[in-house]
Amino acid sequence: MPDDPRPADPAADDPYRFTDHLGPATIVHVTERRSGLRGVVVIDNVAAGPAIGGLRFDPGVTTEVCFRLARAMTLKNAMAGLRHGGAKSGIVGDPRMDPADKERMVRAFAGAITELTGYIPGPDMGTNESTMAVILDEIGRAVGLPTELGGLPLDELGATGFGLAASIDVAARHLDLDLDGARVVVQGYGNVGRPVARFLAERGCRLVATADSRGAVADPQGLDLDALDRLKADGRSVADHPAQRIDGDDLVGVDCEIWIPAAGPDVLRADNVERLRARIVAQGANIPATDEAEATLHQREILVLPDFVANAGGVICGAVEYAKGSRSQAFALIDERVRANTEAVLGAAQGDGVPPRQAALAIAEARVERAMAGRRWT
Ligand code: NAD
């Protein structure tokens, strides 16, 4: 609707409906008639420093979704000990639109956020390093840039999968689980799922089932990761791997030690979580389990590594890029921070007899509050 000047979320009539003790600091709706831009920026909290958070290009962007994701970034960045607060932004639109029209919208969006210096955009669903190059061109700040512009290509490097494997390593020690020979299931063989399978294979694990949006396969002896990678490089599905095809819904019941959601939200729910047979659920995806499902997992003594602790590798890589650091510095920091945080969360959860998410929330919120203590405006 290029002529519609309304904000992305017309229901936003109560400006305080999201507000609590942590934020948000700023909500801005942006519209531009010539490009048809409608978008929103939620800067949740900047106590620790300018907020890093992705720009999502999606038809379903709303203020509320951006707020929830911005809060998740505040907690993730605080947990990771970064000198950055949390934010998220969105442009309402189909990411597959004509690239020239999309670039016009992104340029208009960037122009509109020039003065919002407390926000550093990064890539998210529907945007990538080329989008970030366009934003850098307009306003001189963005992370997740192309290598030629000083970027650290976090998806190519598998930064999030690397951190997730480190978190799983700590959890396995915690449970006295030997990773050598441990069976792994990955739901979503993409930028997070593919590298985590690799990093775990280096520790002796075998991938016994995986899925992408087009199908799922299983082999109790282990799937061939090289063959899976070749299929994905050819634009094909993991379901074309010569192993037993299974229904995507049945992935949840495959016997394993480590089950990794690495696709969309709410994959584990009250109606399927009882079928899960694993010792660890490592959340590569953001919000992959409902609250109810996480409560059930806790009752069943299945250890959950919460998303904002275990999948922080990508944003740590973005922060190192912003500070003009190198790949090796990024990987060293991911390893150090994700391991230390997993230890702290599992220790606190065990000590207090609470689910890891509850323990992690307490740690992250306390860090945000400490950062806020000396600041008048946050
Ligand atoms: P991606 O698009 O590279 O990969 C997602 C994979 O999931 C694809 O293989 C896709 O085919 C598959 N998929 C989609 N729907 C599915 C379904 N219903 N069943 C099975 N597979 C399905 O995305 P990504 O960057 O790997 O992100 C995955 C998740 O991890 C998202 O929740 C994202 O927010 C989160 N995450 C990503 C990063 C990162 O660094 N990329 C960092 C933190 C969190």
Residues whose N, C-alpha, C, O or C-beta is under 5 A from the ligand:
A	BS01	NAD	T160 Q187 G188 Y189 G190 N191 V192 G193 A211 D212 S213 A262 A263 G264 G284 A285 N286 N311 G314
